[in-house]
Amino acid sequence: MGIFLLLFIILPIVEMAILIKVGTLIGALNTIALVLLTAVIGAALLKQQGLATLLRANQRLNSGELPAREVAEGLILAVGGALLLTPGFVTDAIGFLCLLPGSRHWLAAQALKRMVVSGQAQSFQFTMRGGNYRQGPGFGRDDDVIEGEYEDETDRGRDRIEKD
């Protein structure tokens, strides 16, 4: 959490220094126009890349797969879009890196590596005791019992497949 606080304090100071420096070199109006131009280009790129990612996620869902990579890329696209709308050249550079497919795929892969590790550490087990299902770990109390009925249809499905 400390690194985010440090970035929250240092990044605006760096952005202001760069904006002032660029403003003295090319003029204030040109600097403002350049910041607005990066926002417009970023919004168009975000729309294009976001739709492509959404279509890939939809294809994976239709094929019965979980679109984990596409979800991670969608989050990275959202962060990149927010950074591009923030005035400044450093945030624009980071935002464009989030929108470019190569760097976005790499960032998503890194994020998924960390998500899988933490997901494995917090797995749940379901056990059956006396007809009641309890979810563990730590869900052994009687007030956490989930009661229900089920019907096993795996044999019926096999019968239908064999008849066809």
C-alpha positions, 0 to 999 in steps of 0.5 A, a space after each residue: 500500500 505504501 508504493 501506491 501512496 508514494 506514486 499518488 504523491 510523486 506522479 502528479 509532481 512529475 507530471 506537472 514538471 514535464 507539462 511545464 517543461 514541454 509548455 516552455 518548449 512548444 507553448 501552452 496551447 500546443 501542450 494542451 492540444 497535445 494532451 487532448 490529442 493523446 486523450 482522443 487517440 487513446 479513447 479510439 484505441 480503447 474502443 477498438 481494443 475493448 471490443 476485440 477483447 469483448 468478442 474474444 471473451 464471448 467466443 471463449 464463453 460460447 466454447 465453454 471456456 473461462 475467459 480469464 485472460 480476457 477479463 484480465 486484459 479488460 481490467 488492464 484496458 480500463 486502467 489504461 483508459 483511465 490513465 489516458 484521460 488523466 492529463 499528463 505525458 507519463 500517465 499517457 505513456 503508461 496508458 498507451 502501454 496498457 492499450 498496446 496488444 503486446 504489452 497488454 498480453 504480457 501484463 495480463 499473463 503476469 496478473 494471471 500468474 499471481 491470481 492463480 497462485 492466490 486462488 490455489 491457496 484459498 481453495 474450498 472443499 465441500 463435504 457431506 455429513 448426514 445429508 447436509 452439505 457444509 462448505 469448508 474450511 471454517 464452515 463447520 457450524 450448524 448455521 452454515 448448512 446449505 440443504 437441498 436436493 439433487 438428481 444425478 443425471 449422468 447415467 441418463 445423459 450417457 443413455 441418450 448419447 448411446 441411443 443416438 
